[in-house]
Amino acid sequence: RVYTDNMSGDGYGAYFNGLQFYYKKDELIPLTDMTLVSDTAVTFKLNGEVIGIKAIRNGVAQLVFDSSCYSLKNYTIEAVYNGCSVYNSQNASATLSLMKYDVDFEVEDVVVNNGNMATLRAYVYDSYGHALNTGRVVFKLNGKTLKDTDNTTLYADVIGGVAEVKYMIPANMQPKDYTLTAVTESDKYNKATENATLKVMKTTPKIVVSPLNVKRSQNTTITIK
């Protein structure tokens, strides 16, 4: 019988007496064992657990899955060809090694008045632009790790690709530009460090003078707040 799926754009596959050939320009050319199989499916297993079933197209079955939730170690990946009316089922296995990956990392510049609360924010994405939901970020000012009033390091968890923490700028902090450094920590991806600028501005005080009704004297007192 004739197998009418186009195999390369310039010929067709054919079966005669159980043997597969490639028909091209009035020639029947026997195919090797690497014949392209199509229109069937492959089941993918990771350490024996099914993680997907994909159709074969032009001899290739490809599965994309989220490996970010798996521990960093070696896994057995098994591909099970489910067979069809022409081919028997078959399986093959290989080792899948999950290693830490690089991330795209950015940190925002900050402008804040001394004595006010600053929001420090960083963004963490994988190389495909997907927002991450794992790991955390530590912030530093001029190389010094930021801590809270209990002297505990401030950590910002990465949620939806964003790591954010509030930090109170001391009222006596010198108005100038500081180097804001953000550093990632994760058991899934490689350490990343990025710098930005935290600009501390002078705070403009509010002066209040209350109306005064006093008797004229040599010691009249005026108080402002």
Accessible surface in RSA format (square Angstrom, percent):
REM  Atomic radii and reference values for relative SASA: ProtOr
REM  Chains: A
REM  Algorithm: Lee & Richards
REM  Probe-radius: 1.40
REM  Slices: 20
REM RES _ NUM      All-atoms   Total-Side   Main-Chain    Non-polar    All polar
REM                ABS   REL    ABS   REL    ABS   REL    ABS   REL    ABS   REL
RES ARG A   1   168.84  70.9 127.87  65.2  40.97  97.6  81.02 110.7  87.82  53.2
RES VAL A   2    93.26  61.4  73.86  66.9  19.40  46.7  73.86  64.2  19.40  52.6
RES TYR A   3    49.64  23.2  48.01  27.3   1.63   4.2  45.03  33.8   4.61   5.7
RES THR A   4    99.85  71.0  85.88  87.1  13.97  33.3  54.94  73.8  44.90  67.9
RES ASP A   5    56.75  39.8  53.13  52.9   3.61   8.5  16.22  38.2  40.53  40.4
RES ASN A   6    77.04  53.1  52.20  50.4  24.84  59.8  27.84  67.0  49.20  47.6
RES MET A   7    31.93  16.5  16.10  10.7  15.83  37.7  21.03  17.9  10.90  14.4
RES SER A   8    74.45  62.9  34.66  46.3  39.78  91.6  47.02 100.1  27.43  38.4
RES GLY A   9    61.70  76.1   0.00   N/A  61.70  76.1  29.36  80.6  32.34  72.4
RES ASP A  10    82.59  57.9  59.65  59.4  22.94  54.3  43.69 102.8  38.90  38.8
RES GLY A  11     5.73   7.1   0.00   N/A   5.73   7.1   4.64  12.7   1.09   2.4
RES TYR A  12   105.54  49.3 105.54  60.0   0.00   0.0  64.46  48.4  41.08  50.6
RES GLY A  13     0.00   0.0   0.00   N/A   0.00   0.0   0.00   0.0   0.00   0.0
RES ALA A  14     4.65   4.3   4.65   7.2   0.00   0.0   4.65   6.5   0.00   0.0
RES TYR A  15    22.23  10.4  21.94  12.5   0.29   0.7  14.28  10.7   7.95   9.8
RES PHE A  16    83.79  41.9  80.86  50.1   2.93   7.6  82.74  50.2   1.05   3.0
RES ASN A  17   155.67 107.4 111.94 108.2  43.73 105.3  37.40  90.0 118.28 114.3
RES GLY A  18    74.85  92.3   0.00   N/A  74.85  92.3  37.96 104.2  36.89  82.6
RES LEU A  19   112.60  62.7 111.78  80.0   0.82   2.1 112.60  79.1   0.00   0.0
RES GLN A  20    28.19  15.8  15.82  11.6  12.37  29.5  12.35  26.3  15.84  12.0
RES PHE A  21    37.25  18.6  37.25  23.1   0.00   0.0  37.25  22.6   0.00   0.0
RES TYR A  22    28.32  13.2  28.32  16.1   0.00   0.0  27.86  20.9   0.46   0.6
RES TYR A  23    92.10  43.0  92.10  52.4   0.00   0.0  66.93  50.3  25.17  31.0
RES LYS A  24    67.21  32.8  66.21  40.6   0.99   2.4  19.28  17.4  47.93  51.1
RES LYS A  25   166.93  81.4 138.56  85.0  28.37  67.6  96.04  86.4  70.89  75.5
RES ASP A  26   127.44  89.3  98.06  97.6  29.38  69.5  30.56  71.9  96.88  96.6
RES GLU A  27   102.79  59.0  98.16  74.3   4.63  11.0  32.31  62.5  70.48  57.5
RES LEU A  28    88.63  49.4  61.87  44.3  26.75  67.3  61.87  43.5  26.75  72.0
RES ILE A  29    74.49  42.4  73.70  54.9   0.79   1.9  74.49  53.6   0.00   0.0
RES PRO A  30    93.19  67.9  79.78  72.7  13.42  48.8  79.78  65.9  13.42  83.4
RES LEU A  31    56.91  31.7  32.44  23.2  24.48  61.5  33.95  23.8  22.97  61.8
RES THR A  32   101.08  71.9  86.44  87.6  14.64  34.9  85.19 114.4  15.89  24.0
RES ASP A  33   151.59 106.2 117.19 116.6  34.40  81.3  39.57  93.1 112.03 111.7
RES MET A  34   163.61  84.7 147.00  97.3  16.60  39.5 120.27 102.3  43.33  57.4
RES THR A  35    26.54  18.9  10.91  11.1  15.63  37.3  10.60  14.2  15.95  24.1
RES LEU A  36    87.62  48.8  77.89  55.7   9.72  24.4  78.37  55.0   9.24  24.9
RES VAL A  37    31.43  20.7  28.89  26.2   2.54   6.1  30.90  26.8   0.53   1.4
RES SER A  38    30.07  25.4  19.73  26.3  10.34  23.8  12.43  26.5  17.64  24.7
RES ASP A  39    89.14  62.4  60.12  59.8  29.02  68.6  33.03  77.7  56.11  56.0
RES THR A  40    23.64  16.8  12.93  13.1  10.71  25.5  22.80  30.6   0.83   1.3
RES ALA A  41    26.87  24.7  24.98  38.5   1.89   4.3  24.98  35.2   1.89   5.0
RES VAL A  42    15.75  10.4  15.75  14.3   0.00   0.0  15.75  13.7   0.00   0.0
RES THR A  43    15.96  11.4  15.96  16.2   0.00   0.0   9.45  12.7   6.51   9.8
RES PHE A  44    26.84  13.4  26.84  16.6   0.00   0.0  26.84  16.3   0.00   0.0
RES LYS A  45    59.39  29.0  59.39  36.4   0.00   0.0   9.96   9.0  49.43  52.7
RES LEU A  46     6.02   3.4   2.77   2.0   3.25   8.2   2.77   1.9   3.25   8.8
RES ASN A  47    86.43  59.6  53.57  51.8  32.86  79.1  30.46  73.3  55.97  54.1
RES GLY A  48    58.17  71.7   0.00   N/A  58.17  71.7  29.01  79.6  29.16  65.3
RES GLU A  49   113.28  65.0 106.92  80.9   6.36  15.1  39.45  76.3  73.83  60.3
RES VAL A  50    79.59  52.4  58.75  53.2  20.84  50.2  58.75  51.0  20.84  56.5
RES ILE A  51    36.52  20.8   8.72   6.5  27.80  67.0  17.54  12.6  18.98  51.5
RES GLY A  52    17.26  21.3   0.00   N/A  17.26  21.3  16.80  46.1   0.46   1.0
RES ILE A  53   107.72  61.3  83.14  61.9  24.58  59.2  83.14  59.9  24.58  66.7
RES LYS A  54    87.35  42.6  85.84  52.7   1.51   3.6  29.56  26.6  57.79  61.6
RES ALA A  55    49.60  45.6  34.08  52.6  15.53  35.3  34.19  48.2  15.41  40.8
RES ILE A  56    10.26   5.8  10.26   7.6   0.00   0.0  10.26   7.4   0.00   0.0
RES ARG A  57   139.88  58.7 135.89  69.3   3.99   9.5  67.21  91.9  72.67  44.0
RES ASN A  58    97.27  67.1  90.68  87.6   6.58  15.9  19.43  46.8  77.83  75.2
RES GLY A  59    34.53  42.6   0.00   N/A  34.53  42.6   3.83  10.5  30.70  68.8
RES VAL A  60    94.88  62.4  87.92  79.6   6.96  16.8  90.78  78.9   4.10  11.1
RES ALA A  61    25.91  23.8   4.23   6.5  21.68  49.3   4.40   6.2  21.51  57.0
RES GLN A  62   136.84  76.5 120.16  87.8  16.68  39.7  28.69  61.1 108.15  82.0
RES LEU A  63    35.40  19.7  12.52   9.0  22.88  57.5  12.52   8.8  22.88  61.6
RES VAL A  64   132.51  87.2 108.30  98.0  24.20  58.3 111.47  96.9  21.04  57.1
RES PHE A  65    64.51  32.3  39.31  24.3  25.20  65.6  47.68  28.9  16.83  48.2
RES ASP A  66    97.41  68.2  79.72  79.3  17.69  41.8  42.89 100.9  54.52  54.4
RES SER A  67    40.74  34.4  33.81  45.1   6.93  16.0   2.45   5.2  38.29  53.6
RES SER A  68    37.62  31.8  30.07  40.1   7.55  17.4  17.42  37.1  20.19  28.3
RES CYS A  69    98.28  74.3  64.06  71.4  34.23  80.4  41.82 106.0  56.46  60.9
RES TYR A  70    53.57  25.0  50.33  28.6   3.24   8.4  34.30  25.8  19.27  23.8
RES SER A  71    69.99  59.1  62.32  83.2   7.67  17.7  25.59  54.5  44.40  62.2
RES LEU A  72    67.45  37.6  37.85  27.1  29.60  74.4  38.36  26.9  29.09  78.3
RES LYS A  73   112.29  54.8  98.78  60.6  13.52  32.2  59.26  53.3  53.04  56.5
RES ASN A  74    99.85  68.9  81.68  78.9  18.17  43.8  19.07  45.9  80.78  78.1
RES TYR A  75    15.97   7.5  12.26   7.0   3.71   9.7  12.69   9.5   3.28   4.0
RES THR A  76    73.57  52.3  72.36  73.4   1.21   2.9  36.94  49.6  36.62  55.4
RES ILE A  77    37.45  21.3  35.90  26.7   1.55   3.7  35.90  25.8   1.55   4.2
RES GLU A  78    43.46  25.0  43.46  32.9   0.00   0.0   5.21  10.1  38.25  31.2
RES ALA A  79    33.10  30.4  30.75  47.5   2.35   5.3  30.75  43.3   2.35   6.2
RES VAL A  80    34.65  22.8  34.65  31.4   0.00   0.0  34.65  30.1   0.00   0.0
RES TYR A  81    30.28  14.1  29.30  16.7   0.98   2.5  29.30  22.0   0.98   1.2
RES ASN A  82    73.73  50.8  46.73  45.2  27.00  65.0  28.54  68.7  45.19  43.7
RES GLY A  83    17.03  21.0   0.00   N/A  17.03  21.0   4.25  11.7  12.78  28.6
RES CYS A  84    55.38  41.9  21.81  24.3  33.57  78.9  29.05  73.6  26.33  28.4
RES SER A  85   114.16  96.5  64.40  85.9  49.76 114.6  59.32 126.3  54.85  76.8
RES VAL A  86    64.34  42.3  32.16  29.1  32.18  77.5  37.16  32.3  27.18  73.7
RES TYR A  87    64.35  30.0  58.81  33.5   5.54  14.4  60.32  45.3   4.02   5.0
RES ASN A  88   137.46  94.8 122.89 118.8  14.57  35.1  29.77  71.7 107.69 104.1
RES SER A  89    74.31  62.8  54.89  73.3  19.42  44.7  18.37  39.1  55.94  78.4
RES GLN A  90   121.36  67.9 115.00  84.0   6.36  15.1  44.48  94.7  76.88  58.3
RES ASN A  91    80.04  55.2  63.69  61.5  16.35  39.4   8.18  19.7  71.86  69.5
RES ALA A  92    67.03  61.6  58.37  90.1   8.66  19.7  65.70  92.5   1.33   3.5
RES SER A  93    77.26  65.3  45.06  60.1  32.20  74.2  10.77  22.9  66.49  93.1
RES ALA A  94    62.17  57.2  48.55  74.9  13.62  31.0  61.47  86.6   0.70   1.8
RES THR A  95    95.88  68.2  67.36  68.3  28.52  68.0  30.97  41.6  64.91  98.1
RES LEU A  96    50.06  27.9  49.17  35.2   0.89   2.2  50.06  35.2   0.00   0.0
RES SER A  97    55.51  46.9  39.05  52.1  16.46  37.9  22.61  48.1  32.90  46.1
RES LEU A  98    26.75  14.9  21.11  15.1   5.64  14.2  21.62  15.2   5.13  13.8
RES MET A  99   147.18  76.2 129.39  85.6  17.80  42.4  93.75  79.7  53.44  70.8
RES LYS A 100    93.68  45.7  74.64  45.8  19.04  45.3  34.40  31.0  59.28  63.1
RES TYR A 101    64.42  30.1  59.10  33.6   5.32  13.8  63.90  48.0   0.52   0.6
RES ASP A 102   102.22  71.6  93.40  93.0   8.83  20.9  34.25  80.6  67.97  67.8
RES VAL A 103    20.01  13.2   0.26   0.2  19.76  47.6   1.25   1.1  18.77  50.9
RES ASP A 104    80.27  56.2  75.74  75.4   4.53  10.7  25.65  60.4  54.62  54.5
RES PHE A 105    16.05   8.0   2.76   1.7  13.29  34.6   2.88   1.7  13.17  37.7
RES GLU A 106   117.34  67.4 114.45  86.6   2.89   6.9  37.72  73.0  79.62  65.0
RES VAL A 107    20.69  13.6   1.71   1.5  18.98  45.7   2.49   2.2  18.20  49.4
RES GLU A 108    59.43  34.1  54.94  41.6   4.49  10.7  25.78  49.9  33.65  27.5
RES ASP A 109   101.61  71.2  78.40  78.0  23.21  54.9  25.06  59.0  76.55  76.3
RES VAL A 110    15.15  10.0  10.77   9.8   4.38  10.6  14.53  12.6   0.62   1.7
RES VAL A 111   104.47  68.7  74.81  67.7  29.66  71.5  74.81  65.0  29.66  80.5
RES VAL A 112    14.52   9.6   8.64   7.8   5.87  14.1  14.52  12.6   0.00   0.0
RES ASN A 113    55.79  38.5  54.11  52.3   1.68   4.1   1.79   4.3  54.00  52.2
RES ASN A 114    20.30  14.0  16.91  16.3   3.39   8.2   0.00   0.0  20.30  19.6
RES GLY A 115    35.20  43.4   0.00   N/A  35.20  43.4  12.22  33.5  22.98  51.5
RES ASN A 116    64.80  44.7  62.70  60.6   2.10   5.0  14.42  34.7  50.37  48.7
RES MET A 117   102.57  53.1  78.40  51.9  24.18  57.6  77.26  65.7  25.31  33.5
RES ALA A 118     2.32   2.1   0.00   0.0   2.32   5.3   2.32   3.3   0.00   0.0
RES THR A 119    34.55  24.6  24.07  24.4  10.48  25.0  11.80  15.8  22.75  34.4
RES LEU A 120     0.00   0.0   0.00   0.0   0.00   0.0   0.00   0.0   0.00   0.0
RES ARG A 121    62.97  26.4  62.97  32.1   0.00   0.0   7.31  10.0  55.66  33.7
RES ALA A 122     0.00   0.0   0.00   0.0   0.00   0.0   0.00   0.0   0.00   0.0
RES TYR A 123    53.13  24.8  53.07  30.2   0.06   0.1  37.01  27.8  16.12  19.9
RES VAL A 124     0.00   0.0   0.00   0.0   0.00   0.0   0.00   0.0   0.00   0.0
RES TYR A 125    74.00  34.6  74.00  42.1   0.00   0.0  43.20  32.5  30.80  38.0
RES ASP A 126    22.09  15.5  22.09  22.0   0.00   0.0   6.98  16.4  15.11  15.1
RES SER A 127    85.27  72.1  56.94  76.0  28.33  65.3  38.72  82.5  46.55  65.2
RES TYR A 128   179.81  83.9 149.33  85.0  30.47  79.3 108.50  81.5  71.30  87.9
RES GLY A 129    49.04  60.5   0.00   N/A  49.04  60.5  27.53  75.5  21.51  48.2
RES HIS A 130   112.11  61.3 108.33  75.3   3.78   9.7  75.39  77.7  36.72  42.7
RES ALA A 131    43.70  40.2  23.88  36.8  19.82  45.1  23.88  33.6  19.82  52.5
RES LEU A 132    11.57   6.4  10.42   7.5   1.15   2.9  11.57   8.1   0.00   0.0
RES ASN A 133   107.86  74.4  77.02  74.4  30.84  74.3  31.41  75.6  76.45  73.9
RES THR A 134    37.30  26.5  30.55  31.0   6.74  16.1  24.49  32.9  12.80  19.4
RES GLY A 135    24.16  29.8   0.00   N/A  24.16  29.8  10.26  28.2  13.89  31.1
RES ARG A 136    89.31  37.5  89.31  45.5   0.00   0.0  16.97  23.2  72.34  43.8
RES VAL A 137     0.00   0.0   0.00   0.0   0.00   0.0   0.00   0.0   0.00   0.0
RES VAL A 138     9.62   6.3   9.62   8.7   0.00   0.0   9.62   8.4   0.00   0.0
RES PHE A 139     1.21   0.6   0.68   0.4   0.53   1.4   0.68   0.4   0.53   1.5
RES LYS A 140    63.69  31.1  63.69  39.1   0.00   0.0  12.17  11.0  51.52  54.9
RES LEU A 141    14.25   7.9  10.48   7.5   3.77   9.5  10.48   7.4   3.77  10.1
RES ASN A 142    87.03  60.0  54.22  52.4  32.81  79.0  30.95  74.5  56.08  54.2
RES GLY A 143    56.58  69.8   0.00   N/A  56.58  69.8  30.90  84.8  25.68  57.5
RES LYS A 144   162.38  79.2 156.95  96.3   5.43  12.9 104.30  93.9  58.08  61.9
RES THR A 145    39.14  27.8  30.54  31.0   8.60  20.5  13.68  18.4  25.46  38.5
RES LEU A 146    10.60   5.9   9.06   6.5   1.53   3.9  10.28   7.2   0.31   0.8
RES LYS A 147    89.37  43.6  74.00  45.4  15.37  36.6  29.53  26.6  59.84  63.7
RES ASP A 148    58.10  40.7  41.73  41.5  16.37  38.7  26.01  61.2  32.09  32.0
RES THR A 149   143.96 102.4 104.84 106.3  39.13  93.2  90.84 122.0  53.12  80.3
RES ASP A 150   116.35  81.5  91.30  90.9  25.05  59.2  26.91  63.3  89.44  89.2
RES ASN A 151   108.83  75.0  93.75  90.6  15.08  36.3  28.05  67.5  80.78  78.1
RES THR A 152    76.10  54.1  71.95  72.9   4.15   9.9  53.97  72.5  22.14  33.5
RES THR A 153    33.85  24.1  25.31  25.7   8.54  20.4   6.50   8.7  27.35  41.4
RES LEU A 154    31.15  17.3  29.36  21.0   1.79   4.5  30.49  21.4   0.66   1.8
RES TYR A 155    92.31  43.1  65.85  37.5  26.46  68.9  36.39  27.3  55.92  68.9
RES ALA A 156     2.52   2.3   0.00   0.0   2.52   5.7   2.43   3.4   0.09   0.2
RES ASP A 157    93.20  65.3  82.00  81.6  11.20  26.5  16.76  39.4  76.44  76.2
RES VAL A 158     3.79   2.5   0.00   0.0   3.79   9.1   0.00   0.0   3.79  10.3
RES ILE A 159   127.23  72.4 119.94  89.4   7.29  17.6 119.98  86.4   7.24  19.7
RES GLY A 160    39.75  49.0   0.00   N/A  39.75  49.0  26.79  73.5  12.96  29.0
RES GLY A 161     0.00   0.0   0.00   N/A   0.00   0.0   0.00   0.0   0.00   0.0
RES VAL A 162    45.83  30.2  42.07  38.1   3.76   9.1  42.07  36.6   3.76  10.2
RES ALA A 163     0.00   0.0   0.00   0.0   0.00   0.0   0.00   0.0   0.00   0.0
RES GLU A 164    79.32  45.5  56.40  42.7  22.93  54.6  15.13  29.3  64.20  52.4
RES VAL A 165    19.07  12.5  14.47  13.1   4.60  11.1  19.07  16.6   0.00   0.0
RES LYS A 166   115.35  56.3 101.39  62.2  13.97  33.3  68.37  61.5  46.99  50.1
RES TYR A 167    38.36  17.9  36.37  20.7   1.99   5.2  12.29   9.2  26.08  32.1
RES MET A 168   101.32  52.5  91.62  60.6   9.70  23.1  88.67  75.4  12.65  16.8
RES ILE A 169     0.48   0.3   0.00   0.0   0.48   1.1   0.00   0.0   0.48   1.3
RES PRO A 170    55.51  40.5  47.17  43.0   8.34  30.3  55.51  45.8   0.00   0.0
RES ALA A 171    82.13  75.5  60.11  92.8  22.02  50.1  60.60  85.3  21.52  57.0
RES ASN A 172   138.31  95.4 105.44 101.9  32.87  79.2  47.30 113.8  91.02  88.0
RES MET A 173    29.90  15.5  22.35  14.8   7.55  18.0  27.64  23.5   2.26   3.0
RES GLN A 174   116.14  64.9 111.88  81.8   4.26  10.1  31.95  68.0  84.19  63.9
RES PRO A 175    41.49  30.2  24.26  22.1  17.23  62.6  24.69  20.4  16.80 104.4
RES LYS A 176   105.04  51.2  93.64  57.5  11.40  27.1  52.61  47.4  52.43  55.8
RES ASP A 177    81.05  56.8  60.58  60.3  20.47  48.4  24.00  56.5  57.05  56.9
RES TYR A 178    23.28  10.9  19.78  11.3   3.50   9.1  18.01  13.5   5.27   6.5
RES THR A 179    63.84  45.4  60.57  61.4   3.27   7.8  26.96  36.2  36.88  55.8
RES LEU A 180     0.00   0.0   0.00   0.0   0.00   0.0   0.00   0.0   0.00   0.0
RES THR A 181    17.88  12.7  17.88  18.1   0.00   0.0  10.62  14.3   7.27  11.0
RES ALA A 182     0.00   0.0   0.00   0.0   0.00   0.0   0.00   0.0   0.00   0.0
RES VAL A 183    14.94   9.8  14.94  13.5   0.00   0.0  14.94  13.0   0.00   0.0
RES THR A 184     1.65   1.2   0.33   0.3   1.32   3.1   0.00   0.0   1.65   2.5
RES GLU A 185    68.53  39.3  61.67  46.7   6.85  16.3  31.45  60.8  37.08  30.3
RES SER A 186    24.79  20.9   0.15   0.2  24.64  56.8   9.20  19.6  15.58  21.8
RES ASP A 187    96.63  67.7  87.30  86.9   9.34  22.1  41.94  98.7  54.69  54.5
RES LYS A 188    37.47  18.3  37.45  23.0   0.02   0.1   5.93   5.3  31.54  33.6
RES TYR A 189     1.15   0.5   0.23   0.1   0.91   2.4   0.23   0.2   0.91   1.1
RES ASN A 190    57.08  39.4  54.88  53.0   2.21   5.3  17.11  41.2  39.97  38.6
RES LYS A 191   157.00  76.6 124.53  76.4  32.47  77.3  69.42  62.5  87.59  93.3
RES ALA A 192    20.01  18.4  14.39  22.2   5.62  12.8  20.01  28.2   0.00   0.0
RES THR A 193    70.04  49.8  47.05  47.7  22.98  54.8  38.02  51.1  32.02  48.4
RES GLU A 194    74.47  42.8  71.89  54.4   2.58   6.1   5.25  10.2  69.22  56.5
RES ASN A 195    95.24  65.7  70.62  68.2  24.63  59.3  18.41  44.3  76.84  74.3
RES ALA A 196    13.80  12.7   0.43   0.7  13.37  30.4  10.58  14.9   3.22   8.5
RES THR A 197    56.13  39.9  55.64  56.4   0.49   1.2  20.88  28.0  35.26  53.3
RES LEU A 198     0.00   0.0   0.00   0.0   0.00   0.0   0.00   0.0   0.00   0.0
RES LYS A 199    81.79  39.9  81.79  50.2   0.00   0.0  46.08  41.5  35.71  38.0
RES VAL A 200     3.30   2.2   0.00   0.0   3.30   8.0   0.00   0.0   3.30   9.0
RES MET A 201    79.93  41.4  78.12  51.7   1.81   4.3  75.33  64.0   4.60   6.1
RES LYS A 202   158.32  77.2 145.82  89.5  12.50  29.8  89.16  80.2  69.16  73.7
RES THR A 203    67.15  47.8  49.75  50.4  17.41  41.5  50.01  67.2  17.14  25.9
RES THR A 204   123.45  87.8  99.26 100.6  24.19  57.6  68.34  91.8  55.11  83.3
RES PRO A 205   101.46  73.9  82.68  75.4  18.78  68.3  90.46  74.7  11.00  68.4
RES LYS A 206   175.53  85.6 150.81  92.5  24.71  58.8  98.31  88.5  77.21  82.2
RES ILE A 207   112.81  64.2  84.47  62.9  28.34  68.3  84.47  60.8  28.34  76.9
RES VAL A 208    72.23  47.5  68.09  61.6   4.13  10.0  70.52  61.3   1.71   4.6
RES VAL A 209    90.52  59.6  64.11  58.0  26.41  63.6  64.11  55.7  26.41  71.6
RES SER A 210    64.54  54.5  59.69  79.7   4.85  11.2  30.10  64.1  34.44  48.3
RES PRO A 211   131.10  95.5 101.70  92.7  29.40 106.9 114.24  94.3  16.86 104.8
RES LEU A 212    82.94  46.2  52.39  37.5  30.54  76.8  53.69  37.7  29.24  78.7
RES ASN A 213   153.26 105.7 116.41 112.5  36.85  88.7  39.33  94.7 113.93 110.1
RES VAL A 214    88.94  58.5  53.48  48.4  35.46  85.4  61.68  53.6  27.26  73.9
RES LYS A 215   186.71  91.1 172.98 106.1  13.73  32.7 121.39 109.3  65.32  69.6
RES ARG A 216   238.45 100.1 202.99 103.5  35.46  84.4  86.26 117.9 152.20  92.2
RES SER A 217    69.88  59.1  40.47  54.0  29.42  67.8  44.66  95.1  25.23  35.3
RES GLN A 218   181.85 101.7 145.41 106.3  36.45  86.8  55.81 118.8 126.04  95.6
RES ASN A 219   131.71  90.8 109.93 106.2  21.78  52.5  36.00  86.6  95.72  92.5
RES THR A 220    66.96  47.6  33.54  34.0  33.42  79.6  33.27  44.7  33.69  50.9
RES THR A 221   100.86  71.7  85.20  86.4  15.66  37.3  60.84  81.7  40.02  60.5
RES ILE A 222   118.00  67.1  88.85  66.2  29.14  70.2  88.85  64.0  29.14  79.1
RES THR A 223    87.56  62.3  75.13  76.2  12.43  29.6  57.78  77.6  29.78  45.0
RES ILE A 224    97.30  55.4  79.01  58.9  18.29  44.1  79.11  57.0  18.19  49.4
RES LYS A 225   180.56  88.1 148.98  91.4  31.58  75.2 122.49 110.3  58.07  61.9
END  Absolute sums over single chains surface
CHAIN  1 A    15446.8      12250.7       3196.0       8181.6       7265.2
END  Absolute sums over all chains
TOTAL         15446.8      12250.7       3196.0       8181.6       7265.2
